[in-house]
Amino acid sequence: MENFNIAYHCTTKQCQAGLGDKVAMRWISSTFERRDYTFGEMDQLSNRFANVLQTLGVQAGQVIFTFLPKTPEQFTAFLGSLKAECITGTLFSNFGDDALLDRLGASEAQLVVTRKSLYRKIARIRDQLPALRTVILTDVAEDLSADVLSWERLMETASDEFAIPVTAPDTPSVLHYTSGSTGKPKGVLHCHRSILQQSRTAREVLGLQANDLFWCTADQGWVTGTSYGIIGPWSLGVTQLHIGGGYSPQQWFELLQNERITVWYTAPTALRMLMREDQMAYSEFDLTHLRSIFSVGEPLNPEVIVWGRDTLQKEIYDTWFQTETGAIMIANRPGIPIRPGSMGTPLPGIEPGILADDGASLPNGEHGNLCVRAGWDSMFRTYLNNDSAYASKFRDGWYYTGDMAWRDNDGYYWFLGRSDDVINTSGHLVSPFEVESALLELPEIAESGVIGAPDDLLFEKVVAFVNFHPGTEFTPELDLKIRLHIANRLSSVAIPQEVVPVETVPKNKSGKIMRRVLKARYLGLDTGDISTLED
Ligand code: PRX
């Protein structure tokens, strides 16, 4: 392959292969307006945006972000930016001020594409973002100022021809921030070579073929939304459905039926929510054209697989990957019997290992660190501006994923949990550290400790333990204030489902919050060794 440019493969190459008039994206807005975009149109629109970036002086290798809900511009901006060889990040549209500042600041982003209503959040922090030169708003007809510009105006005058550079495989491409258990979120940087694994897995796991209509429900703010809501399917010339609205059981099933979706990629929380919709008469929907359902992001319980078989007469295939792996590494897939509760088997060319903390390889059946032999095509290239954190994830040629797992005698991998305190709530990783820090911004709170506790629907829920300053009464108003504060500073996914007042937050002698102790107390379990607890 000569040109590795992801956007070239997703648009121009499809046109060259004669698919210019084929629908690339069937777009259904939140008000049910429907519009089909052909590969030819996606090519031209993303060319225009690549030209806009060049006109504005944005250089290859500089960072630009979209900060958008699902809208057609999300896709054309993403592809256009990759055509111009910019490092292209996507920000979840629910992010609050701190979440934005961390990401836009640390990456020294030059440009953001957003909407007027969301721009308010950026305007509040803009004086702390010296590198941010330009903001483009997709829903204003005229420029608001010299550096807050109208997408419409810029795109109207831009040429729809763009000479995509011959992009080398190691050229940086997509940037997604991910939360750890300590410190600020880290910018996972991928390169254009990742398309090899994204394309391969779209074909070999999702089984996508020329006549498919594929629907990936993930938001483009997360890796599933870019690897499989953009890159994998379009690199194969497959039509995708994208919708502007959120979760809606009735609408989703009407779409599956009426649009004749053939392959559907979604998440366990959504499937569990659908399973609970007891007023839904699933048998009334004709899903004969739906070949398979895939799931990612959190453990898929066996009950959901049984529900899929009994109620929908469909198999639901679990897949495992991470922001850092860029594409699916381990999966259940058609042709290989599903073991309900297991993540499946590794893909050809991918070598997972179960390793002890000292790096020793563990035999089948034993619990250990889930690792992947370094060097797969969609492997992240660094944590942006944090090479030491990147290096710390690798040892003896193995990448340590942060997950704990075991392998059975037939090579199936079974997820056990995280090796760190990162919370996985409805498939979104939330950093307890970030929530703890945001809570301390409130004048009422003296100390805070945050954990993930098991939850039937969300897999894990965020539980915040807070020590209030003397004289503070924990009223329903304060409870609401805390939740709103987290939504405004971080994101709706980080909102504590429970706020528990405590006298003190347990810390070790060096002042580190002992989340393990909080979790054990919350769950009524033995708190284990607490000899390091401060007096
Ligand atoms: O803990 C694993 C969990 O989600 C983490 C990756 O999260 P993120 O980087 O946000 O990417 C999510 C979308 C790929 C993993 O380290 N996870 C992902 N898939 C599964 C899973 N846990 C259990 N089963 C899965 N299938």
Residues whose N, C-alpha, C, O or C-beta is under 5 A from the ligand:
A	BS01	PRX	T224 V296 G297 E298 P299 L300 D318 T319 W320 F321 Q322 T323 E324 M343 T401 D403 F415 G427 L429
